[in-house]
Amino acid sequence: MHNYRSLILTVFLLFVGATGAANAQILSVTGEYRVTNVDRAGQRFGIALRDANPNKRQNWVYVKPGTRIVRRIFLPGGVFRDEIMSFNGFFDYARKGTLLKVEGGRAWDKSIHAKKIWM
């Protein structure tokens, strides 16, 4: 009887551990998008594919303070400089029409949680 209870407890813990990880992220996403709208209070911005209607949001991308955000600044002579942006700096800079590349995970509600953003 004791082995039977241990077996059930082990199966339950494995099931809970396996499903807990899947709730956070079900698919990795990397893509190039155009910003359609910015919701600073919700810590998110709307996106559409680059060649889609720029006035219609296709998805939300959520940004956390730990998201790595890099903005490339082109200088004269073909030289560029990469600037690390802060969470607040990103929301100050991002506007409708801004082109960017996002790497993150897709959640069950089909939203994207950004880990890295390149502008």
VENKA-V237505 format. One record per residue. N is the residue number from 1. RES is the residue in one small letter. SS is DSSP state (A for helix, B for strand, O for the rest). Layout:
n	res	ss
N	RES	SS
N	RES	SS
This chain:
n	res	ss
1	m	O
2	h	A
3	n	A
4	y	A
5	r	A
6	s	A
7	l	A
8	i	A
9	l	A
10	t	A
11	v	A
12	f	A
13	l	A
14	l	A
15	f	A
16	v	A
17	g	A
18	a	A
19	t	A
20	g	A
21	a	A
22	a	A
23	n	A
24	a	A
25	q	O
26	i	O
27	l	B
28	s	B
29	v	B
30	t	B
31	g	B
32	e	B
33	y	B
34	r	B
35	v	B
36	t	B
37	n	B
38	v	B
39	d	B
40	r	O
41	a	O
42	g	O
43	q	O
44	r	B
45	f	B
46	g	B
47	i	B
48	a	B
49	l	B
50	r	O
51	d	O
52	a	O
53	n	O
54	p	O
55	n	O
56	k	O
57	r	O
58	q	O
59	n	B
60	w	B
61	v	B
62	y	B
63	v	O
64	k	O
65	p	O
66	g	O
67	t	O
68	r	B
69	i	B
70	v	B
71	r	B
72	r	B
73	i	B
74	f	B
75	l	B
76	p	O
77	g	O
78	g	O
79	v	B
80	f	B
81	r	B
82	d	B
83	e	B
84	i	B
85	m	B
86	s	O
87	f	A
88	n	A
89	g	A
90	f	A
91	f	A
92	d	A
93	y	A
94	a	O
95	r	O
96	k	O
97	g	O
98	t	O
99	l	B
100	l	B
101	k	B
102	v	B
103	e	B
104	g	B
105	g	B
106	r	B
107	a	O
108	w	O
109	d	O
110	k	O
111	s	O
112	i	B
113	h	B
114	a	B
115	k	B
116	k	B
117	i	B
118	w	B
119	m	O
